[in-house]
């Protein structure tokens, strides 16, 4: 085996590093976006499951008076935030959608009002699925996303420096649509659901070519 193809393992404060003797460069470990859904923010009609990576819409839901009071909780709309905030870098996650025909997925400013719905104000940016069609949505304005059906699994790519949020066709590894906006950091992945369920997938590689 050639020495150029041999890696040496080093353990340091940052975890396990793989140093390869290729042009004298060191390959650093990749930084993945990992998150769960934050129960403290979830509306009483939303039930988290699968170690808080998924959410189900319950028609009746929990009696709001029995839900622990928390100023971070959405009270009027069926919205839940992820438990991470993002200010720099490119971040990718995917969502599996089951039995849901009305939902919104995107990002919002972390301090967004809990009395509003994502996509209906100037501090959240989402892709909405409604009546079998996709729309990009911000400030309550909806723009149709053409030529994209309803796959079971879709991807989302946030570019903080580029101020862009993109909807990704996972099967084709292609960008379907991009929202460009003057985001105010920090941002948080955000989800709204009116039927069915969503399952989030984080800790993924950014698909090649997007």
C-alpha positions in Angstrom: 0.0 0.0 0.0 1.4 3.4 -0.9 2.1 5.8 1.9 0.1 8.5 0.2 -3.0 6.4 0.7 -2.3 5.7 4.4 -4.1 7.9 7.0 -2.8 8.5 10.5 -5.2 8.9 13.4 -4.7 11.5 16.0 -6.9 12.1 19.0 -7.1 15.7 20.2 -9.4 18.2 22.0 -11.6 18.5 18.9 -12.2 14.8 18.6 -10.7 12.4 16.1 -8.7 13.9 13.3 -7.7 12.1 10.1 -4.4 13.4 8.8 -3.6 12.3 5.3 -0.2 12.7 3.6 -1.7 14.2 0.4 0.1 17.4 -0.6 0.9 17.9 3.1 -2.7 18.9 3.9 -4.7 17.8 6.9 -8.4 16.8 6.5 -10.3 18.3 9.4 -13.5 16.6 10.7 -16.7 17.9 9.1 -19.1 19.8 11.2 -22.7 18.5 10.8 -25.9 20.2 11.8 -27.5 18.1 14.5 -30.8 19.1 16.1 -33.9 17.9 17.8 -37.3 19.6 18.1 -37.7 21.8 21.1 -40.6 20.8 23.2 -40.6 24.1 25.0 -41.7 25.8 21.7 -44.3 23.3 20.5 -47.9 24.2 20.2 -50.3 22.1 22.3 -51.6 20.3 19.1 -48.2 19.1 18.3 -46.8 15.8 19.8 -43.1 15.1 19.5 -41.9 11.5 19.0 -38.9 9.4 18.0 -36.6 11.1 20.5 -37.9 14.5 19.6 -36.9 14.3 15.9 -40.5 14.0 14.7 -43.8 15.8 15.2 -47.4 14.6 14.8 -50.4 16.9 14.5 -53.2 16.0 16.9 -56.7 17.3 16.0 -57.7 17.7 19.7 -54.2 18.0 21.1 -53.4 18.7 24.7 -55.6 20.9 26.9 -53.6 24.2 26.7 -54.2 24.6 30.5 -52.2 21.4 31.1 -49.2 22.3 29.0 -46.4 23.8 31.0 -46.4 27.5 30.7 -43.4 28.8 28.8 -42.9 32.1 27.0 -41.1 30.2 24.2 -44.2 28.2 23.3 -46.4 28.9 20.3 -49.9 29.6 21.5 -51.9 30.4 18.4 -50.3 28.4 15.6 -49.2 24.8 15.3 -45.5 25.6 15.1 -42.4 24.1 16.7 -38.7 25.2 16.5 -35.5 23.1 16.5 -33.2 23.3 19.5 -30.3 25.0 17.7 -29.5 28.5 16.5 -27.5 29.2 13.4 -25.5 32.3 12.6 -22.7 31.2 10.2 -21.9 28.5 7.7 -24.0 26.3 5.4 -26.4 23.9 7.0 -28.4 21.0 5.5 -31.2 18.9 6.8 -34.0 16.7 5.4 -37.6 16.1 6.3 -39.8 13.0 5.7 -43.5 14.0 5.3 -46.3 11.5 6.0 -50.0 11.9 5.5 -49.7 15.7 5.5 -51.0 18.0 2.9 -50.5 21.3 4.6 -47.2 22.2 6.3 -44.4 24.8 6.3 -40.7 24.2 6.7 -37.9 26.8 6.8 -36.2 29.1 9.2 -37.1 31.9 11.5 -35.4 34.4 13.7 -34.9 32.8 17.1 -36.8 35.7 18.9 -39.8 35.6 16.5 -43.1 36.3 18.2 -44.9 33.2 19.4 -48.2 34.8 18.5 -47.5 34.6 14.7 -47.1 31.7 12.2 -43.9 31.1 10.3 -44.1 32.5 6.8 -46.6 35.2 7.8 -44.1 37.9 8.9 -40.8 39.5 7.9 -38.7 37.4 10.3 -39.4 33.9 8.9 -38.8 32.3 5.5 -40.4 29.0 4.6 -41.5 26.6 1.9 -45.2 25.8 2.2 -47.1 22.9 0.8 -50.8 23.6 0.3 -53.4 22.0 -1.9 -50.8 19.7 -3.6 -48.6 22.6 -4.5 -45.3 24.1 -3.2 -44.8 27.8 -2.5 -42.0 29.9 -1.2 -43.3 32.2 1.5 -42.3 35.2 3.5 -44.2 38.2 4.9 -47.4 36.3 4.1 -46.7 36.4 0.4 -46.7 33.1 -1.5 -44.8 32.5 -4.7 -45.5 29.1 -6.6 -42.7 26.7 -6.9 -43.2 25.1 -10.3 -42.4 21.5 -11.5 -42.0 20.0 -8.1 -44.4 17.3 -6.8 -44.7 16.0 -3.3 -41.9 13.6 -2.6 -41.9 11.8 0.7 -38.5 13.3 1.6 -37.2 16.8 0.8 -34.0 18.7 1.7 -33.3 22.2 2.9 -30.0 24.1 2.7 -29.4 27.3 4.6 -26.4 29.5 3.6 -26.0 32.1 6.4 -23.4 34.2 4.6 -25.1 34.0 1.3 -28.5 34.9 2.9 -30.2 32.0 1.1 -32.6 29.2 2.0 -33.0 26.5 -0.7 -35.5 23.7 -1.3 -33.7 20.5 -2.4 -34.9 17.6 -4.5 -33.2 14.8 -2.6 -33.5 12.2 -5.3 -31.9 14.4 -8.0 -29.6 16.2 -5.6 -30.7 19.4 -7.2 -31.9 22.9 -6.0 -35.6 23.3 -6.8 -36.0 26.9 -5.5 -34.1 29.5 -3.5 -35.3 32.3 -1.2 -32.8 35.2 -0.8 -33.4 37.6 2.1 -31.7 39.8 4.6 -31.8 37.3 7.5 -31.2 38.6 11.0 -29.2 36.2 13.0 -29.5 33.9 14.8 -31.9 31.7 12.9 -33.5 28.4 13.9 -35.1 25.6 11.8 -38.8 26.0 12.0 -41.8 23.7 11.3 -45.6 24.2 11.1 -48.0 21.4 10.6 -51.8 21.1 10.2 -52.2 17.3 9.6 -50.1 14.2 9.4 -46.5 14.1 10.6 -43.0 15.2 9.9 -39.8 13.4 10.7 -36.6 15.5 10.6 -33.1 14.1 9.6 -30.0 16.1 10.7 -26.3 15.2 10.9 -26.2 14.7 7.1 -23.6 15.5 4.5 -24.5 18.4 2.2 -25.4 16.7 -1.1 -22.8 17.0 -3.7 -23.5 19.5 -6.5 -25.9 21.8 -4.5 
